[in-house]
Amino acid sequence: MARFNDSKAPCGFRLTGVAATYDASGLEALRGVSLGIEPGEYLAVVGPNGAGKSTLLQVLAGLVEPSRGTVTLDGIALRNHRRRDLARRIAWLPQRLDPAFDITVEGLVALGRTAHRSLWGGDDDADRRAIDGALAATDTTEFRDRLVQELSGGERQRVALAMSLAQAPQVLLLDEPTTHLDPAHAQGLLDVVARKHRDEGLTVVAVFHDLNLAALAAARVVVIDGGEVVADGPPADALAPTVLARTFGPVMHAVTHPVAGVAQVLPARAPLAL
């Protein structure tokens, strides 16, 4: 198994001809995906429901083994990395976090430090600083003594991000991170991620349901449809009218954001009147 002496080493992925199945049925969620993700890059992934976006994140996290093709991290096959090293370097935030047992917010965020602790050690100063910093960064310090089960969906999502940040990863995988958030908190969460990306060189791969947020958040957008990459590039290229029509149907209209100057999409028409 590969080991790393430098816990702050940058992480770069290469996927070559990757296929992955949903379950034992053999139905493929990904079909021959080839993709490079550079260290310190911020990549947004979009596509219709069931396109394979979440499966792609699980492959990158090492949670799903490809049925064919190869995945490498820093030039070494992902399956050959030690699981503890991957747990220290890669944080995965699912769409929804529902703990199976009662746990406080602070207790859940502290779980992000698990891979950094010794087998018999408790929290040390570094752990406590990481936990406090993650709570502060996600504006969840006030919840630290509350049970996670008592929080709203949006509050839970911010706490889940805090747990991921406490892990001090080099790669952050986000699966529709703003789904349960109102616009203000969605913007706040993405600002936290953007600062980590900018200031610490964090590699970010985020699945977005909202095409406009994807274009605003990332300089590179990958569009997946039917388990295949159908577009890859700057938002203006990846969300071009021809791509939108082919992927989502003739229901979207491309425009330019009046302030940010990046590609945005609007419904092509209003809903039919009753």
Residue pairs with C-beta under 8 A, 6 or more apart in sequence:
1 80
1 81
1 82
2 76
2 80
2 81
2 82
2 85
3 82
3 85
4 85
4 89
7 88
7 89
7 170
8 170
9 74
9 170
10 39
10 40
10 74
10 170
10 201
10 203
11 39
11 73
11 74
11 89
11 90
11 170
11 171
11 203
12 36
12 37
12 38
12 39
12 73
12 74
12 75
12 203
13 35
13 36
13 37
13 60
13 71
13 72
13 73
13 78
14 35
14 36
14 37
14 70
14 71
14 72
14 75
15 33
15 34
15 35
15 36
15 59
15 69
15 70
15 71
16 34
16 69
16 70
16 71
17 32
17 33
17 34
17 68
17 69
17 70
18 30
18 32
18 33
18 34
18 35
18 59
18 66
18 68
18 69
18 70
18 71
19 28
19 30
19 31
19 32
19 33
19 66
19 67
19 68
19 69
19 227
20 28
20 29
20 30
20 52
20 55
20 58
20 59
20 64
20 65
20 66
20 67
21 27
21 28
21 29
21 67
22 28
22 29
22 55
28 67
28 227
29 52
29 55
29 227
30 52
30 55
30 56
30 59
30 66
30 227
30 228
31 52
31 226
31 227
31 228
32 69
32 228
33 52
33 56
33 69
33 224
33 227
33 228
33 229
34 69
34 229
35 222
35 229
35 232
37 43
37 60
37 203
37 205
38 203
39 201
39 203
40 197
40 201
40 202
40 203
41 203
41 204
41 220
42 194
42 197
42 203
42 204
42 206
42 217
42 218
42 219
42 220
43 204
43 205
43 206
43 218
43 220
43 221
43 222
44 206
44 207
44 208
44 214
44 215
44 217
44 218
44 220
44 221
44 222
45 53
45 56
45 57
45 205
45 206
45 207
45 208
45 214
45 221
45 222
45 224
46 53
46 207
46 208
46 209
46 211
46 214
46 221
46 222
46 223
46 224
46 238
47 53
47 223
47 224
47 225
47 247
48 225
48 247
48 248
51 224
51 225
51 226
51 227
52 224
52 226
52 227
52 228
53 175
53 207
53 224
54 95
54 175
54 207
55 64
55 227
56 207
56 224
57 92
57 173
57 174
57 175
57 205
57 207
58 64
58 92
59 66
59 71
60 71
60 78
60 90
60 171
60 173
60 205
61 86
61 90
61 92
61 173
62 78
62 79
62 81
62 83
62 86
62 90
63 92
65 79
70 77
71 77
71 78
71 79
72 78
73 81
73 86
78 86
84 115
87 114
87 115
87 167
88 115
88 116
88 167
88 168
88 169
89 169
89 170
89 171
90 169
90 170
90 171
90 173
91 112
91 164
91 165
91 167
91 169
91 171
91 172
91 173
92 164
92 173
92 175
93 160
93 161
93 164
93 172
93 173
93 174
93 175
93 177
94 160
94 175
95 175
95 176
95 179
96 153
96 156
96 157
96 179
96 180
97 148
97 156
97 157
97 159
97 160
97 163
99 108
99 148
99 149
102 147
102 149
103 147
103 148
104 144
104 145
104 146
104 147
104 148
105 135
105 140
105 143
105 144
105 145
105 146
105 147
105 148
105 151
105 159
105 162
106 131
106 135
106 144
106 145
108 148
108 159
108 160
108 163
109 131
109 134
109 135
109 140
109 144
109 159
109 162
109 163
109 166
110 123
110 127
110 131
110 166
111 163
112 130
112 131
112 134
112 162
112 163
112 164
112 165
112 166
112 167
113 123
113 127
113 130
113 131
113 166
113 167
115 167
116 126
116 127
116 167
116 168
117 123
117 127
123 131
130 165
130 166
130 168
131 166
132 141
133 165
133 166
134 162
134 163
134 165
134 166
135 141
135 144
135 162
137 162
137 165
137 192
138 158
138 159
138 161
138 162
138 165
138 189
138 192
139 158
139 188
140 155
140 158
140 159
140 162
143 151
143 155
143 159
148 156
148 159
151 159
152 180
153 180
154 180
154 181
154 182
154 185
156 180
157 177
157 178
157 179
157 180
157 181
157 189
158 181
158 185
158 189
161 177
161 189
161 192
161 193
164 172
165 192
165 196
169 202
170 201
170 202
170 203
171 202
171 203
171 204
171 205
172 193
172 196
172 202
172 203
172 204
172 205
172 206
173 205
173 206
174 193
174 204
174 205
174 206
174 207
175 207
176 207
176 208
176 209
177 189
177 190
177 193
177 206
178 186
178 189
178 190
178 208
178 210
178 213
179 209
181 189
186 213
190 213
190 216
190 217
193 202
193 204
193 206
193 217
194 217
196 202
196 204
197 203
197 204
204 218
206 214
206 217
206 218
208 214
208 217
211 239
211 252
211 264
211 265
212 257
212 264
212 265
214 221
214 235
215 221
215 235
215 239
215 257
215 262
215 263
215 264
216 257
216 260
216 262
216 264
218 235
219 234
219 235
220 232
220 233
220 234
220 238
221 231
221 232
221 233
221 234
221 235
221 238
221 239
222 229
222 231
222 232
222 238
223 229
223 230
223 231
223 232
223 238
223 239
223 243
223 247
224 230
225 246
225 247
230 243
230 246
230 247
231 237
231 238
231 239
231 240
231 243
231 247
232 238
235 262
235 263
236 262
236 263
237 243
239 254
239 263
239 265
240 254
240 263
241 252
241 253
241 254
244 252
244 254
244 265
245 252
250 268
251 267
251 268
252 265
252 266
252 267
252 268
253 265
253 266
253 267
253 268
254 263
254 264
254 265
255 263
255 264
255 265
255 266
256 262
256 263
256 264
257 263
257 264
